[in-house]
């Protein structure tokens, strides 16, 4: 992940799915990856973790589904491409 900013983010409360665009240096091929994190406060500092509580799991599953749909839409042909 050479780019420090995700291509897209989806949030629900303290849980975030970040979608990253990756590019192969050899072939130029592109693909997306997804990281899911939960934010929490440790004293005065805001931190992220990739571990989730039981009550987080439904939200995680919904965000992952939304991330899948966003990625799918990015790779779907546009209307102008379909009509050519």
PLY file of the C-alpha trace (Angstrom):
ply
format ascii 1.0
element vertex 84
property float x
property float y
property float z
element edge 83
property int vertex1
property int vertex2
end_header
0.00 0.00 0.00
2.19 2.78 -1.27
-0.62 5.33 -1.12
-1.25 6.58 2.42
-4.90 7.42 1.77
-7.58 4.80 1.11
-9.47 4.95 -2.17
-12.71 4.85 -0.17
-13.84 4.56 3.45
-17.06 3.30 4.97
-17.81 4.05 8.64
-20.39 3.03 11.17
-19.73 4.47 14.58
-16.23 3.49 15.69
-15.83 0.79 13.03
-14.28 1.61 9.65
-13.65 -0.31 6.45
-10.86 1.27 4.41
-10.54 0.23 0.77
-7.05 0.47 -0.68
-6.09 0.57 -4.36
-2.99 -1.49 -5.09
-0.92 -1.40 -8.29
1.61 -4.02 -9.37
4.97 -2.41 -10.15
5.73 -5.17 -12.66
2.50 -5.43 -14.64
0.50 -2.33 -13.73
-2.38 -4.61 -12.68
-4.66 -3.04 -10.07
-6.71 -4.58 -7.27
-8.38 -3.52 -4.05
-7.78 -4.70 -0.49
-9.83 -3.89 2.61
-8.82 -3.26 6.20
-11.41 -3.16 8.96
-10.61 -1.41 12.24
-12.30 -0.32 15.44
-11.25 2.94 17.09
-10.89 3.24 20.84
-9.47 5.71 23.31
-6.45 4.82 25.45
-6.19 7.60 28.02
-5.90 10.72 25.83
-4.81 8.90 22.67
-7.10 7.60 19.90
-5.99 4.19 18.63
-7.19 1.53 16.17
-7.45 -2.21 16.56
-8.34 -5.05 14.20
-9.98 -7.08 16.96
-13.71 -6.86 17.52
-16.16 -7.55 20.30
-19.13 -9.84 19.80
-21.47 -6.88 19.45
-19.27 -5.39 16.71
-19.49 -8.39 14.41
-22.80 -7.61 12.71
-21.57 -4.09 11.93
-18.29 -5.53 10.61
-20.19 -7.90 8.33
-22.35 -5.08 6.96
-19.34 -2.83 6.32
-17.51 -5.67 4.57
-20.58 -6.24 2.38
-20.71 -2.53 1.57
-16.99 -2.58 0.74
-17.54 -5.55 -1.57
-20.35 -3.69 -3.36
-18.23 -0.54 -3.76
-15.34 -2.55 -5.23
-17.74 -4.42 -7.52
-19.12 -1.11 -8.81
-15.59 0.13 -9.58
-14.92 -2.87 -11.80
-18.35 -2.96 -13.47
-18.45 -1.57 -17.01
-20.09 1.84 -17.35
-23.33 2.24 -19.29
-21.43 3.73 -22.25
-19.12 0.70 -22.37
-22.07 -1.71 -22.33
-23.83 0.09 -25.18
-20.81 0.12 -27.51
0 1
1 2
2 3
3 4
4 5
5 6
6 7
7 8
8 9
9 10
10 11
11 12
12 13
13 14
14 15
15 16
16 17
17 18
18 19
19 20
20 21
21 22
22 23
23 24
24 25
25 26
26 27
27 28
28 29
29 30
30 31
31 32
32 33
33 34
34 35
35 36
36 37
37 38
38 39
39 40
40 41
41 42
42 43
43 44
44 45
45 46
46 47
47 48
48 49
49 50
50 51
51 52
52 53
53 54
54 55
55 56
56 57
57 58
58 59
59 60
60 61
61 62
62 63
63 64
64 65
65 66
66 67
67 68
68 69
69 70
70 71
71 72
72 73
73 74
74 75
75 76
76 77
77 78
78 79
79 80
80 81
81 82
82 83
